[in-house]
Each structure stands twice: as C-alpha cells, then as structure tokens.
Amino acid sequence: MLLQVAMGTLELKQSLTGHRGRVWSVCWHPKGANLGSCGEDKTIIIWGLEGPKWVTKMILTEGHSRTIRELAWSPCGNYIASASFDATIAVWDKKSGQFECNVTLEGHENEVKSVSWSISGQLLATCSRDKSVWVWEINDDEYECDAVINAHTQDVKKVRWHPHEEILASASYDNTVKIFKENAADSDWSCTATLSSHTSTVWSLSWDKIGNRIATCSDDKTVKIWREYKPGNDMGIATPNNESVWKCICTLSGYHTRTIYDIDWCKTTGLLVTACGDDIIRIFKEDSDCDPHQPSFTMICSINSAHAQDVNCVQWNPTIPGQLASASDDSTYKTIRTMSNATGNKVGIPLKDVVSAMNKFADTSLAASWDNVGLLVEPTESKIVSHILLTNDLTEDVMDEAIKLKTDLIVTYHPLIFVPLKSITTKSWKERIIARCLENKIAVFSPHSSFDSVKGGVNDWLAEAFELESSKPIQPNEDNAIYGFGRLCTLKNRISVDEAVNLVKQRTDLKHVRLARARDTDGYINTVALCAGAGVSILKGISADLYLTGEMLHHDVLDAVHQGSHVILTNHSDSERGFLKIYASILKRNLQQPVEVYVSESDKDPLQTV
C-alpha cells in the first residue's frame, strides 16, 4: 500500500499481498529501490517497482523451517540476514545472480526475534527468546560468534546498531533497553548502560540520524526519547566510571490505545513513525522551538485502520524522504508515501521555486517571440507542489489523469492558451480544461519553444537518433549561439535512407513514419537538418541530405525532394513526446526534493496510422 501525507493526512497508495498468514517484518534495500518482507509462511519476498507499481521480483524459500520473524539487508545491499522461530539465522547472497541461502547460523536455544547489521557490514547482531544477544563477526563470508551477551533477564525483542559506530542497543521483555560495546583492551562485549523507565515490554527501538538519541516503544502504550550524555557534557550530568549516561528526556503518552510494536526514526526527515496493535500508523514531528534536552513532539498525522489487524512493523525508505513500508497480521505489506513538513502541512516545493528550477534548464527568454510560454494558470492560494505531470498536449484525457494523480502542476509542452480567451465556459475543450484546473487548484506551465532552443532540449534529443560528428542550431540565438531553433547535423559515417528511417523509429518509439525520397541522389545521408514539431519554417532552403520533422505541407515536401533532400515525418507531437521521459529525470535532479514527477500515459498524437 502507498500512503501520502498531504495537508496533514496520510493517503493510501498501494497494498500488496503475497504472503500467507501474518507478515512480521519489512526492510528496505539500502538504496531504497527494493523491499524485502517475511512472515509466518517461512518465505521472504523481494519487491521492486515496475512503473508506478510494486511487484514481486523473487520469493526466497527453503531457508527456514518455521516463521521468519525479521530480515535485514546488509549495508552493501548484497546480503540479506533473516531471523527465524526455528532458532537459526540464514544469510542469503546473490553470488549466483539470485539470492540463495549459503550460510545458516546456529547457537540460539530458542526463537530468534531480531537481526541487524553494523554500519561496517562486518558485524551481525541477533537476539532471542533465550534472553541472549549474540554478536557475529564476518570475515571473507565466514561467520564466527564473537560474543554471547546475557544481560537481559527476559526475552529480547529487538537489536539495532548505532548508525555510525559499532555500538549495539537491545530491547527486552524485561522492560529495559541495554547498550553494548566492545572493550578495546580485552575485546569483550559488555553492557555500558541500561535504559529503565518503561513499565512493560519494550518491543522496539530506533536511533536518530546522529546516534545520540534513541526512541523506544512499549507494551505500556508510550514512546520514550532517550539522550546520551557523554563525559564532560555541557549539562554537567555526572558520568560514573567515565561512561556515557542515558536519560529519558521525553515521553509520548495518550496517543496509542494498545501495544506499540515498532518504531522508526527517519534519518532524512527526522519524523517518527509507530506501528500499533490498534491497527493505526502514527507520525510524530519534533517541535522546532523546543529545548533539545526536554524536547516535545506533535502527532502530525495518522491513518486509522491502516491494516485490518495489528501493525507489526514500520520502516522509512532510507533514500526517499517520506516513504515508508508497513507489515501486519492481516497478511499484507503496505508502502506508504508521506509528504509532510514540520508544521504538518503539505510538503513539496513552492510553485515559484519549481518554475525557477524549470527556467534554469530552459529560460523562457529562449522561446520564440510568437510563442506563449511560462506559467499560464496559477491558483490564487500559495501553491506547494508535490506532484507534477508532464505532457506534450493538455487534452481532456490528460486532465482526467492529472486529477486522479492529485497533480499540483501540469507541465504541458504545447501551451494550452495560445490565443487570447474571451471567456472561460464549458463550450470549448480548452475552456473546460482551464476551468477544471482552477477548480482543482492545479497550475499549468508551458516551456514549448524554449525547450526547442536550449542545448540538451527537444531538438538535441531528436538529433541523438544519429551518431553525430557535429550539430549546431539552424537559427542561432542572438545572445548565445549554442542555443537556437532546429539542428544542422553532420554524421560520423554516412548511412542509407532506410537506416535513417530505422534510427528515427527507434528514437521516437514509432512503428511507422512517413518517408519522401529525394530525386537524383545516391540514397545516402551525410547531413541532417531537423526541427521537432512543424519545422518547415526552420528547414526550408537549408541544404541537407535529410529533413526530419513532425509535419510538413504537401507542397513543402515536394519542394524538398526536388531540391535533393529526403524527408522523414513522424507526426507533429511524436517528434517531441519522447523527450518528456528525459526531462522527468532532469527535473527530479534539479528539484532535489521529495516531489513526484510523472509522464502522462494518456497523452498521444491525435493522428494514428490505421
């Protein structure tokens, strides 16, 4: 399931099924592009994106004989460790191209509840119902038990490594959290601190980004925030034996109505998320003006009935701010998209900043004087953009798609408004679209010929159909000759007309194009003059072996072939549309913020070959 936080609410995006029975754990790949889940059915499912949807990529079986309680990706992403009720830990690797279980670690006397890799990838921690915490050392794919720590008096529920150091924390049924580290003098692992304040089982814990605070959650229905005070701290807090002291500096109570089974502290946004037995997922934000030694947190959003039964696990995507996954007793795994800022309002980028980012790529001053480019529709309220839809033409089908995607900004290559409007009614399709944009507070921006002129824009994308020796604008910009309209290209090696046709089809992803062969030529091409769209005004009179554009009038084609130029026509927008996928990546990179950029699936040229 995908959820999104918009204006302080969580929005469900996608729910995934595949496990039989309870799903205990989900874990993101370190790069955030894949997700693993495990559960009662003794399998691990690896999920990945195909387009906008998460799908099953592989299912790992035969590693365990009982429930798999938790899994963890190694920091390098090449290994998965899984902890099972069969008292073993399986380590899976991809040396064969697919994940296989090549190592089974034995030693625990009872169910293994949790597993965690250190940041170096050289240590693995596990814990069990047998009350012990084990540390495993890894050398050249050899796993050796480095320590068995018997510091807890009851079942140990969770182990988690410090985000930057080889310091370990564990949570237990004995109501405590313990901190462990290795003594450099004798290489023994020992407990350096016990965090006691919860009145019942501590189910889970999570370090903050820096590693000097820990969030814990409990059967006592509270979340607690703990802070480390090192020797010589500014607060003057005593540190006996020259060891750090951990203090509970905040308790969040009154929010949860049942046991809190999991908690995760986002390393990119600072948000806390909890998984609760009341089937609710809650998100908390630290107040910006609070005392760091007595912090306060506000619940900025929640989703009731996030699952049909207990929520067992939640985890933030490590690379995509605001995205998280959850697992439940109801056999489902859900991915959730959050877009929430410090105030609990919608997160994204102010519209003016998005426009600025687009102008940095192709300033509207590069557009032709006759064109109508830039921001064409602007909501009256200050606009925050979190969803952008790219399209070649803003049609009513695309408008329907934009509303379904909860789009904030439509970037339409061709301007919707080109000639002055006398009214905005329901009589014409363009007026209806503008009215719907205003009703739904959707902004509209058109770059059009600025994208044609800019280096790396539409015409350069089209020119990359060929292997080029050189390329230059046919009509250079007066202020900077690297910009301009059309492209005159010299090929590295001459090609046949048929080869050119195939290259254009590949570039534009078309099955058919229209071809006019020149008279009295050898049929080979050394030079190409091109202009996306309707390019005759740019190409006419240019000496080149091939004209490539979207559309030309009948008599202009006749003129070209009689002057010795072959002509390939793709249909107007088919010579432009393919650039949108390239621009989606450019825009995401330039924005550097958690904004979704979609390329329309409804947009297509109105003329089809039948």
N, C-alpha and C positions, 0 to 999 in steps of 0.2 A: 504494500500500500504506500502511495506517495501522499504526504500531507504538506501543506504550506501554511506558514504563519503570515497572514495578511491582515493588517489593521487589528492586530492583537488576537487573531484566531488561528487555529490550526485547521488546515484544509487537507482532506484525504485525497491522495493522488493515485495510489495503486496498492492493491492487496494481492499477495502471491500465495499460492497453495502448491504443495508438492510433497510435504511430509505427511506421514500417517501418525496421528497422535500428537502429543504435546511437543512444541518446539521450545527448546530450552535456551538456545543461545544464537546470536548473530554476531558476525565480526567482519569489519571492512578490511579489504586489502589495503596496505599502507598508502597506495596511490589513489584509493577511493573508487577505482573503476570496476571492482568486483566485490562480491559479498559472499560470505560463507554462512550457512545455517546448519544446525544439528538438533537432534531431538530423540524422542522416545523410540523412533523406528530404526535406530542404530545406523543411520546414514548421515553423510554430510552432503549438502547440495551447494554447488558453486553457481552463483547467479551473475549475469552480466547484462549490459544494455544492448539491445538491438533497436536502433532508432530511439523512440522515446520510452520504450517498454523494457522492463526487466524480464529476462527469460532464463530458464535453466541451461547452464553451459555443460555441467557434468555432475554426476552423482557418484560419491565415493562410498563403497561398501566393503565389507569383509575385514574391517579394521578392528571392530569391537563386537562382543557377544551380548552386550547389554546397552542400555540407554547411553547416548553420548551427551554429557552434561554441559560441556563448554568446548569451544575451539578458539585458537588464536593463530593469526598469521605472524610469521617471523618478520622482523624489520625490513629484510631484503625482499620479502614477498615470495620467496622461492619454497618456503616450507609452511606446513600447517601442523600444529600440535593439537590433539584432541584428548579430552579427559573423559573417562567413562565410569559408569557404575560397575563395570567388570574389574575395577581396581587397577587398570592399566592406563598408560598414556601412549597414544600412537603418534608417530611423526611421519608425515606424508611429504614426499618431494616430487619434483617434476622432471627428474633426470631423463626419464623415458619419453618426455613430451606430454604425458598425462600424470596427474597426481596418483602416486602409489604409496601404500604403507610399507616402508622399508625398515622401520625401527619400532619396536614395542618396548616400552619401559615398564618394568615390574618392580615392586617393592612395597607399595602401599598395601595395607592389610584390609582395606575396605574401599567403599566407593570414592573415586577421585572426583572432586567437585569443581576444581578450577585449575587453569593453566595459564601461564603468562611468560612472554619472552622479555629479557632485558633489552635495553636500547642497543647494546653492542651485538646482540644476537648470539652471544657466547654463553649465556646462562638461561636456564629454563626453570621456572618455579612451579610447583604443583602443591595441592593441599587436598586433604581427605577427611572423610568421616572418622578416620582412625586418630584424629586430633593432631596430626603432624603436618609440617610444611617441609617439603624437600626442595633442595637446590641441585640442579643437574648442570654439570659443566660440559661444554661441547667443544671438541677439537677434531677437525677433519671428519665430520659426520660421525664421530664416536661420542657416545653419551655416557657420562660417568657420574654417579651420585657424589656430589661434593659435600653435602650436609643434610642431615635429618634433624629438624628442629622441633622439639617437643615443648613449646612454650605455652600452648593453649590447653585448657582443661576440658574442652568440648569440641565437637565437630567444627572443622574450619571450612568456611563457606567460600572465601574469595582470596586470591592473591593478585597483587598488582605491583609492578616495578615502578620506581621513580622515573620520570620522563627523561632524565639526563644522566643519572648516576645509578650505580649498582647497589641501590637501597631498596628493600622489599617491605611491603605492607601486607598484612593479612587481617581478615575479618572473621569473627567466630560466633558460634552459638553460645559462647561463654560471655557474651555482651561486650567484648572488647575488640579493639584493633591493636595490633602489635607491629612495631617497626624493627626490622632486622638489617644488620650489615656485617660484613666480614672484617674481622680484626686483622689489620695488616701485619701485626707482629707474629701471630701464630696461625693465620689463615682459618681461624674458627669463626663460624657464623653465630651471632648471639643477638638476643633481644635488647635493643637500646632504649625502647620507650613503649609504654602501654597506655593506650588512649581509653579512658574509662569515663563514661557519662551516660551511655545508653542504658536503658533498663530492661532490654530484652535483646534477642539475637540481632547481631549486626550482619546483614545479608550481603552488603556490597560496599565498595569504596571507589573513589576516583581522585587522582592527583590533579591539581591545577596545572596550567601551562608551565609555570616556573618550577614547581615542585616544592614550594614551601608551605602549601596548604593542601588539605585532604578533605573531601566531602564524604560523609558516611550516611548510610540509610539503614533503617532497623524495623524490626517487628513492633517496636514501640510507637510506630507511625510518625517518627520525626526524622528530619535531616539535620545533621550537625556539621559545622565547618570548624576544622582544626587548623591551627597555625603553629609553625615551628619557630622556636626562639633559640638561636644558637648562642654559644658562649660569647659574652661581650656585647649582647644585643642592646640596642638603643633604649629599650623599655626598662632596662635594669632588672629583668626577670632572672632569678637565680638558676644556674645550670649545674646541679651537683655532678661531681666526677667529670666535669668538663664535657658533658654530653648534652646534646640539644634537648630541649623540653618542648612538649606539645601541649597546647592549651585549646580547649573548646572556646571559640570566640563568637559563635552564633548557633542558635537552634531554631529551625523552622518547624513549627508545630501548628496544628489546627487545619492544615491543608488536606492531609490524607486520612481516609477513613478506615483503611486496613493496612496490612503489612506492605512496606516498601521493599520490593525485591531487588531493584537495581537502580544505579545512579551513574551518570556520566557527565564529566565536566569538559565542555567543548574547548579544545586548545586553540581554536581560531576566533571564536566569538565571545568566550567567557560565560556562555549560558550553561545552566544546569538543567538536566532532564531526568525525570524519575519515572520508574515503572512500578505500578502499584497493583495490589490484589483487588482493588475496587474497579479494575478494568480501565483506569484513567491514566493518560500520559500528561504530565505537567511540566511546564518550562518556567524556570526562575532566572531572573536577571539581577545582578548585584547593583544596588543603587549607586549612582555615580558620585554622590556627595557624601558618602558615609565614611566613617572612621575605619581605616584598614584593620585596626585592632579590635573593633567592635562593629563589623560590617552588618548591613541589613540587605535582605533580598526581597524582591517582589515577584509574585507569580504573574507573568505577563500573558500567559495563555494556557489552555488545557483542552483536551478533547475527551468528552465523556464517551464511554463505550468504544474506546479506541480498538479494543478487541472484545470478543464475546465472553471471554473468560480472563483469568489472571494474566497480567502483563509480566512476563518473566525477565525480559532483557531489553535494554535500550542502548544504542551506541551511535554517537555522532560520526558522520563521514569525516575522515582526517584531512581531506583536501578541499571539500566543497562546503563552505560555511552554510550552516543552517539545514543541512540534510542529515537525517538520522534514520535508523532502522530499528524495528522492534520485533519481539517474538512473544508467543503466547501459548497458553494451554489449549487454545481453540484451533491448533494445527496450522495457523497462518503465520506468515512473516510479512511485515509491512515496511515499506520505505516511505519516509516522511520528509517533505520539503518544508523548511521553515524560512520565513523572510521577515524576521522581527528585529527591531533595533532596541536601543537602550530604553526607550520610552514605551515599548510595547506596540508602537505604531508600525505601519508598513515599512519594510526595509527595501532598499533598492538605491537608485541614484536619482537625484533631481533631474527633471526633464532638461533643464538648461545645460547640465553637465553632460548628458548624453548627446545633445545637439553639438556641444563643444567638441566632444570626442569624435563625432562623425565629421565635423568640419576640419579637424586636424588631419584626417585621412584625405578628404577631398573638400577643400573650402568651396562654398557656394559661389565665390567670386570667379571660379574657373568655368562656371556654366556659361552657355551662350546667352547673348543679350535678349534673345527672343523667348528664353525659357522661363518657367515659373518654378523655382526650386526653394528649398528650405522648409521651415515649419509652416504648414498650410492649415492645420487645425490644432488649436490649443485650448484645453479645458480652462475654465475660469479659475478653478481652485489650483493651488500649488500642486504640481504633479510629481509623484515619486514613481519611477519606472522600475519594475521588476521583471516584466515580460515584454519582449519585443518580437514582433512578427515581420519578417522580410518577405516582400512580394514584388513581382515585376509589374503587375497591374492590380489595383484595388477594385475588385469586382464584388458583386453581392455575395457570391460564393465565398470569397476570401473574407468578407466582412463577417459572415456567419462563423467561419473558422476562428477569426480573431476573438469574437465574443466567447466562444467555447473555451479558448485558451486563456481567457481572462487577460487579454492583452492590454498593456498600458500605452504602447506606442506602435504604430504601423509605419514601417519604412517602405514606401512604395516607389520603385524606380521611376515609373512614369507618373507624373503629377496628376492627381485626381482632379484638381482645379487648374485648368489651363486658360480658359477664357472667363471673363467676369460673369458672376452669377447674379441674376436679378431676384432670385427667391430661393428659399430652401423649403421645399414642399415634398410631397410623396409622388409627384407626377413623373419625375425622371429618375433613372437609376443612380446617377451621381448625387442628386439632391438627397435621395433616400439614404445613401451611404453617409453623407455628411451629417444628416440628422441623427443617424444611429451612433456615429462617433461622438457627437455632442451628448446624446442621452447616456452613453456608457462611459463618458469621460476619457475617451481614447484620443490621444494626439496622433497627428499624421505628419510625416516628414517625407519630402521627395528630394533626392540628390540629382537625378536624371543626368543632364549633360556634364555636370561636374565629375561624375563617375566616368564619363566617356573621355574627358580631357586628362584626368590625373594619371600620373605614372603608376602602373600597377592596378589600373582600373579595368573597366569592361573591355576596352579595345585591346589592351595588353593581354588580358585573359584569352580573348579570342585568337590573338596572334600566336599564342603558345600552342596552338594546334600544330604548328610547324617548327622544325628545327631551324633557328634563325642565325644568320650571320650578323644582321643589324636590323634595327627598327627605329623609326622616327615619326613624329607627328606629320601628317599631311598639311594641316593648317596649324602651325605652332602658335602657342600663346605669346602675346606681345611682350609680356613681362618675364616669362621664363620658357625657353624653347623646349625644355624637356616635357612640358605639358602641351596639350593641343588635341585637335579632333582628327580622327582617322589615324591609320598607321600605314606607312610605306615600308614594306619588309623585304629584305634580301635573304634568300635561303642559303644555308650552308652548302647544300647539294641540290641540284635540280631534281624535280620529281615530275611524274606524269600527271595529267589531269585526273585520271582515275585514282591515283594515290592521294591527290589533294582532296578529292571527294571523301575518301575513307577517313582521312585525318580529321576533316571537318565533322563528319558524323560522330567520330569518337569523342571529339571535344564537346560537342553540343548534345551528345547522347540522343541523337536522332536516327531513326531507321531510314528516313528518306530526306533528300534535299533536291532542289531543282538546279539543273545544270544547263548552261548555254555554251556551246563550244565556239571558239573563235574561228574565223575563216583564215585560210592560208597561213597556218602556223605548224610547227613541228609537233605540237601537242605536249610540250614540256614547259615547266614553270620554274623560273628563277626568281621572279619578283611577284609580290602580292600586295595589292592595295586593298585595305579593308576598313570598314566602318560598321559597327554594330547598329542594328535598327534599320532605319531608312536612310541609307548612306549615299544616295546618288548625288546630292549637292556637294558632298565632300570628294567623291571619287571621280566625278565627271571631268574628262580631259586629262586625267593622270595616266601616265604611261606605265603599264604594268601587265605582266602576263596573265594575272588573275585578279578579278574583282570579287571580293567576298563581303556580303552584307545580308540583311534580313529580307529586304524587299526593294524592287525597282519597278518602275513603269515599263510597259511593253516596249515603247519606242526608245527608252533609255537602254534597255537590254540590246536592242538591235544596233544602236549606235556603238555600244561597247564591243560587240563581237565583230563588227565591221572595221573597228579600229585595231583589232588584233588582241583583244582581251577576253579570256574565258570568264564566265560569270557563274558563281555559286550563290544561290539564295536559300535561306533556311526557314523563312517566315520571320516576320519582324521580331517578336519577342523571344523566339528561340535562339536568336543570335546574342541575346543578353542574359537570359534567365540563369544559365549555368554559373554566372559569376556570383550569384547570391550565396551559394554554399561557401565560396571562398571568402566573401565579405563577412559571413556569420562568424568565421574564425577570427578575422581581423578585428571585428567589433568586440568580441569577447575579450580578446587580448588587450585592446585599447581601454576598455572599461575597467578591467582588473577588479571587478566587484561581482557579488553573487547575483547576476542577472541572467535570466533565461532568454536565449536568442533562438527563435525558431525560423525555419524557412517554410513558407506556405506549401501545403500539399494540394491545395485547391487551385492554385494559380497555374494557368496553362494558356498557350496561344489559342485564340478563338478559331483559327483556321486549322483544320485537321485533314490529313491525307486519307481518303477513304477508298 
